[in-house]
Amino acid sequence: MQIYLDYSATTPTRQEAIAAMQAVLTQQWGNPSSLHEWGQRAATVVEQARVQVAGLINADPESLIFTSGGTEADNLAIMGVVQMQTVPQHIIISSVEHSAVTEPANLLEKWGWEVTRLAVDHQGRVNPQDLKAALRHNTVLVSIIYGQSEIGTIQPIAELGKIAHQHGALFHTDAVQAAGRLSIDVQQLSVDLLSLSSHKLYGPQGIGALYIRPGVELKPLLGGGGQERGLRSGTQAVPIIAGFGVAAELATEELATETPRLIKLRDRLFTQLADVPGLIPTGDRENRLPHHVSFYLAQADGEKLSGKTLVRQLNLAGIGISAGAACHSGKLSPSPILLAMGYSAKAAMGGIRLTLGRDTTEADIDWTAMVVKQVLQRLIPGELLVSY
């Protein structure tokens, strides 16, 4: 029996998206920048997909730029904004951002920019008052993640965006984990820039998008032929754009039924593991991604026992999950997300994440809970388990 519970890492490409890609590869393979019939057929595919993806967030299709994925979308949002400035200014991010935001921010500091990293509470949530206090006269951009991939916490994006706008700053959110799982309406949110990724919602890997509110100006990262309104040069990857479009349209149609189903399964797994000693939930239980379950191992030491230990053991049992701590050159380092939330370095090596998807069933949840309990009983001595 094999059970995949790592849907926040990637999702299997759905058959409808694969069919759309196959049709493009065999019938609509032209260069969408070409003026002849072959090119125009491809261009039509791209624009149809733009409409489909825009529908996922209720955006004007013309405000959507296709990128190579969520990482490029985040980088274009941040670097595109800051390069409009002639001298270094100030930006704000949270302390629980994805590396696609933290790494550009680190680079900006080397270039002389000031970067404020907002603290979060023990559930991983930003306090809007902290944002209000951190804003300055020269703050040009605030970037706060919508739903955190490691601990599942959803940020108060609407409120944070309003605060940023009241102080004249642009607001960006990385919505890669939230889109297709939560209802998002950019007409109602105070967001200027929003990042999306296809492979988180059953589309192909290698394609994403950046929503840019009309009137917001960015400098492109790439110089070239001027595709995507001059903001993302390079011949569009028509097949995977088509797959992204189909996946986004189906995610929009299924949202009303799939989200509550995932919440029910998520809560079932939390309930079944609630009485396991030494397995402590992380993240905000109320403000949480619908498909996301996460814990840390109280007995983690980073050597004999860590989150990765449990990942390996469950993999042997045919269950795929992920851990938060990173392994560099054979040495385990604690999760920066859990550290930012106030966990100790040892605890931050014990984080695990189980994320659910379209193919997850109640039977999968029940079996996984049983296996997790059995594995922990083998890994942790009984006298230590009962002490928690």
C-alpha positions in Angstrom: 0.0 0.0 0.0 1.4 3.4 -1.0 0.0 6.7 0.3 1.3 10.1 -0.9 0.9 12.8 1.7 3.3 15.5 0.3 1.0 17.5 -1.8 2.5 20.8 -0.6 5.8 19.7 -2.3 4.1 18.8 -5.6 0.9 17.4 -6.9 0.4 14.7 -9.6 -0.5 16.3 -12.9 -4.1 15.6 -13.6 -5.1 13.7 -16.8 -7.1 16.7 -18.2 -3.9 18.8 -18.1 -1.8 16.1 -19.6 -4.4 15.8 -22.5 -4.2 19.5 -23.1 -0.4 19.4 -23.2 -0.4 16.5 -25.6 -2.8 18.4 -27.9 -0.4 21.4 -28.0 2.7 19.2 -28.5 1.1 17.5 -31.5 -1.2 20.1 -33.0 -0.5 23.7 -31.7 3.3 23.6 -31.4 4.0 27.0 -33.1 5.8 29.9 -31.6 3.1 32.2 -30.2 5.1 35.3 -31.3 4.9 34.3 -35.0 2.2 36.0 -37.1 1.4 33.1 -39.3 -1.4 30.5 -38.6 0.8 28.1 -36.7 2.0 30.9 -34.4 -1.5 32.3 -33.9 -2.9 28.9 -32.9 -0.2 28.7 -30.2 -0.9 32.3 -29.2 -4.6 31.4 -28.8 -3.7 28.6 -26.4 -1.6 30.9 -24.3 -4.3 33.5 -24.0 -7.0 31.0 -23.2 -4.8 29.7 -20.4 -4.2 33.2 -19.2 -8.0 33.6 -18.9 -8.3 30.2 -17.0 -5.5 31.0 -14.5 -6.8 34.5 -14.0 -10.2 33.0 -13.1 -8.6 31.2 -10.2 -8.0 34.5 -8.4 -10.7 36.7 -10.1 -8.1 38.8 -11.9 -8.1 40.6 -15.3 -6.3 38.2 -17.6 -4.1 41.1 -18.9 -2.7 41.5 -15.3 -1.2 38.0 -15.4 2.4 37.2 -16.4 3.5 33.6 -17.0 6.8 32.7 -15.3 8.8 29.5 -14.8 7.2 28.9 -11.4 6.5 30.4 -8.0 10.2 31.1 -7.4 10.5 33.3 -10.5 7.2 35.0 -9.7 8.4 35.9 -6.2 11.7 37.1 -7.6 10.1 39.2 -10.3 7.7 40.8 -7.8 10.5 41.7 -5.4 13.3 42.6 -7.8 11.0 44.1 -10.3 9.7 46.6 -7.7 13.0 47.5 -6.0 14.8 48.1 -9.4 12.4 50.9 -10.0 14.2 52.8 -7.3 17.4 54.7 -8.0 18.8 54.3 -4.5 18.3 51.6 -1.9 15.2 51.9 0.3 13.3 49.7 2.7 11.3 46.5 2.3 9.4 44.3 4.9 9.0 40.6 4.8 7.9 38.1 7.5 10.3 35.7 9.3 8.4 32.7 7.9 8.7 33.4 4.2 9.7 30.8 1.6 13.3 30.9 0.5 12.1 32.4 -2.9 11.4 35.6 -0.9 14.1 35.4 1.8 17.0 34.9 -0.6 16.2 37.9 -2.7 15.8 39.9 0.5 19.2 38.7 1.7 20.7 39.8 -1.7 19.1 43.2 -1.4 20.8 43.8 2.0 24.1 43.2 0.3 23.1 45.9 -2.2 22.5 48.4 0.7 18.7 47.9 1.1 17.2 47.8 4.6 15.1 44.7 5.3 12.8 44.3 8.2 11.7 40.7 9.0 8.5 40.7 11.1 8.4 38.4 14.0 5.6 35.8 14.3 3.8 34.3 17.3 4.1 30.7 18.3 1.5 29.7 15.7 3.5 31.4 13.0 1.2 34.4 12.5 2.2 38.0 11.9 0.6 40.6 14.1 -0.8 43.4 11.9 0.2 46.0 14.5 3.9 44.9 14.1 3.6 45.7 10.4 2.1 49.1 11.1 5.0 49.8 13.5 7.6 48.6 11.0 6.5 50.7 8.0 8.7 53.8 7.2 8.4 56.7 4.8 10.8 54.9 2.4 9.2 51.4 2.6 8.5 50.5 -1.0 7.3 46.9 -0.6 5.8 44.5 1.9 5.9 40.8 1.1 4.0 38.4 3.4 3.3 34.7 2.5 -0.4 33.8 2.2 -0.2 30.2 3.6 3.0 28.8 5.1 4.1 25.6 3.4 5.8 24.0 6.5 3.4 24.7 9.3 0.2 25.6 7.4 -0.6 28.9 9.0 -2.6 31.4 7.0 -1.7 35.1 7.4 -4.3 37.9 7.7 -3.5 39.1 4.1 -6.4 41.4 3.6 -5.6 43.4 6.8 -1.9 43.4 6.2 -2.4 44.7 2.6 -4.6 47.5 3.8 -2.0 48.6 6.3 0.7 48.6 3.7 -1.4 50.7 1.3 -2.3 53.2 4.0 1.4 53.9 4.3 2.0 54.0 0.5 3.8 50.7 0.2 3.1 48.0 -2.4 2.0 44.6 -1.1 3.0 41.2 -2.5 1.9 37.8 -1.3 3.3 34.4 -2.2 0.0 32.5 -2.6 1.6 29.3 -4.1 0.2 27.1 -1.3 -3.1 28.8 -1.0 -4.3 29.1 -4.6 -6.6 26.3 -5.6 -7.2 25.4 -2.0 -8.6 28.7 -0.7 -10.9 31.1 -2.4 -8.8 34.1 -3.5 -10.2 37.3 -5.0 -7.7 40.0 -5.9 -10.5 42.4 -6.4 -11.3 42.2 -2.7 -7.8 41.8 -1.4 -5.4 44.7 -1.0 -2.6 43.0 -3.0 -0.6 44.5 -5.8 1.4 41.4 -6.6 0.5 37.7 -6.1 2.6 34.6 -7.0 1.1 31.3 -8.3 2.6 27.9 -9.2 1.0 25.3 -11.5 2.4 22.1 -9.9 0.8 22.9 -6.5 -2.7 22.5 -8.1 -2.3 19.5 -10.3 -0.8 21.2 -13.3 2.7 20.6 -14.7 6.0 21.6 -13.1 8.0 24.5 -14.6 5.2 27.1 -15.0 3.8 29.7 -12.7 2.4 33.2 -12.9 2.6 36.6 -11.3 -0.5 38.8 -10.9 0.4 42.5 -11.2 -2.3 45.0 -10.3 -2.9 47.4 -13.2 -0.8 50.5 -12.7 2.0 48.8 -10.8 5.3 49.1 -12.6 8.1 46.6 -12.6 11.5 46.2 -14.2 12.0 42.9 -15.9 14.5 40.4 -14.8 15.3 39.1 -18.3 16.1 41.0 -21.4 15.0 39.6 -24.7 12.2 39.5 -27.2 9.7 41.3 -25.0 7.1 38.5 -24.4 4.6 38.8 -21.6 4.2 42.6 -21.9 8.0 42.9 -21.8 8.2 41.6 -18.3 9.2 38.0 -19.0 11.1 37.7 -22.3 11.5 34.2 -23.8 9.3 32.1 -26.0 6.4 31.0 -23.9 6.3 27.3 -22.9 2.9 26.7 -24.7 2.4 23.1 -23.7 2.8 23.6 -19.9 1.0 26.9 -20.0 -2.0 25.0 -21.5 -1.7 22.4 -18.7 -1.6 25.1 -16.1 -4.7 26.7 -17.5 -6.7 23.5 -17.5 -5.6 22.7 -14.0 -6.5 26.2 -12.7 -9.9 26.1 -14.3 -10.7 22.7 -12.8 -9.4 23.8 -9.4 -11.7 26.8 -9.5 -14.7 24.6 -10.4 -13.9 22.1 -7.6 -13.0 24.5 -4.9 -16.4 24.5 -3.2 -16.4 20.8 -2.7 -12.7 19.9 -2.4 -11.8 22.4 0.3 -14.3 21.2 2.9 -13.4 17.6 2.0 -9.8 18.3 2.7 -10.6 20.1 5.9 -12.5 17.1 7.1 -9.6 14.8 6.3 -7.1 17.2 7.9 -9.0 17.4 11.1 -9.5 13.6 11.1 -5.7 13.1 11.0 -5.1 15.7 13.7 -7.7 13.9 15.9 -6.2 10.5 15.4 -2.8 11.6 16.3 -3.8 13.9 19.2 -3.1 11.3 21.9 0.4 10.4 20.6 2.9 11.4 23.3 5.8 13.4 22.0 4.0 14.4 18.8 3.2 18.1 19.1 1.1 20.0 16.5 2.6 23.1 15.0 1.1 26.1 13.3 -2.3 27.8 13.7 -5.2 25.2 14.0 -7.9 27.8 13.2 -6.2 29.9 10.5 -4.8 26.9 8.5 -4.4 25.6 5.0 -7.2 23.1 4.4 -4.9 20.3 3.4 -2.1 20.7 5.9 -1.1 18.8 9.0 2.2 19.4 10.9 3.9 18.4 14.1 7.3 18.3 15.8 8.9 15.5 17.7 9.4 16.5 21.3 12.3 14.0 21.6 14.1 15.2 18.5 17.9 15.5 19.0 19.0 16.1 15.4 21.1 13.0 15.5 19.3 9.7 16.3 15.9 11.3 16.0 14.7 14.1 13.7 11.9 14.8 11.4 13.8 13.2 8.6 14.1 10.0 10.6 10.3 9.8 10.6 10.2 10.6 6.9 12.6 7.7 6.1 10.7 5.3 8.3 7.3 6.2 6.8 8.8 5.9 3.3 9.8 2.3 4.1 6.1 1.8 5.0 5.0 3.2 1.7 3.9 6.6 3.0 5.4 9.9 1.6 5.6 12.9 3.9 8.2 15.6 4.4 10.3 17.2 7.1 11.1 20.9 7.8 14.7 20.7 8.8 17.3 20.9 6.0 20.2 18.7 5.4 23.3 20.4 4.0 26.5 18.3 3.2 25.2 15.5 5.5 24.6 17.8 8.5 21.1 18.5 9.7 20.2 22.1 10.4 17.1 23.2 12.2 14.0 24.6 10.4 14.3 28.4 10.2 10.5 28.5 10.3 10.2 26.7 13.6 13.1 28.8 15.0 11.3 32.0 14.0 8.2 30.7 15.9 10.3 30.3 19.1 11.1 26.6 19.1 14.5 25.4 20.3 17.1 24.3 17.8 16.5 20.6 18.8 12.7 20.9 18.4 13.2 22.7 15.1 15.0 19.6 13.8 11.9 17.5 14.6 9.3 19.1 12.3 7.2 16.9 10.0 4.5 17.8 7.5 1.7 15.7 6.1 -0.3 17.4 3.3 -3.4 15.9 1.7 -4.8 16.0 -1.8 -7.4 14.9 -4.4 -6.5 11.3 -4.1 -6.4 11.2 -0.3 -9.1 9.1 1.4 -10.3 8.4 4.9 -8.7 5.0 4.7 -5.4 6.7 3.9 -5.7 8.9 6.9 -6.6 6.0 9.2 -3.7 3.8 7.9 -1.2 6.6 8.2 -2.2 7.4 11.8 -1.7 3.8 12.7 1.7 3.6 11.0 2.9 6.8 12.6 2.0 5.5 16.0 3.8 2.2 15.4 6.9 3.9 14.0 7.2 6.3 17.0 6.8 3.4 19.4 9.8 1.7 17.8 11.9 4.9 17.6 11.2 6.3 21.1 11.5 4.3 24.3 8.3 3.8 26.1 9.4 5.6 29.3 10.2 8.7 27.2 6.9 8.6 25.4 4.8 8.5 28.5 6.6 11.5 30.0 5.0 13.8 27.4 
